[in-house]
Amino acid sequence: MTKRKTYTAAFKAKAVLELLREEKPRGQLAAECEVHPSQLRKGKQISGVALTTHSSVGF
């Protein structure tokens, strides 16, 4: 069996920030980062929740 890949928080943040810039399609960015496009979509959804939560706290 092969071991699952693990990604650092910095790598995930960089990938999601690239996605939020909307300079490249999700599929192209996923290929460059060697992840599945749905992983980027999920990361984008989570980042939106995190930003909403922080803005309501008063940051």
Buried (B, 14 or more C-beta within 10 A) or exposed (E): EEEEEEBEEEEBEEBBEBBEEEEEEBEEBBEEBEBEBEBBBEBBEEBEEEEEEEEEEEE
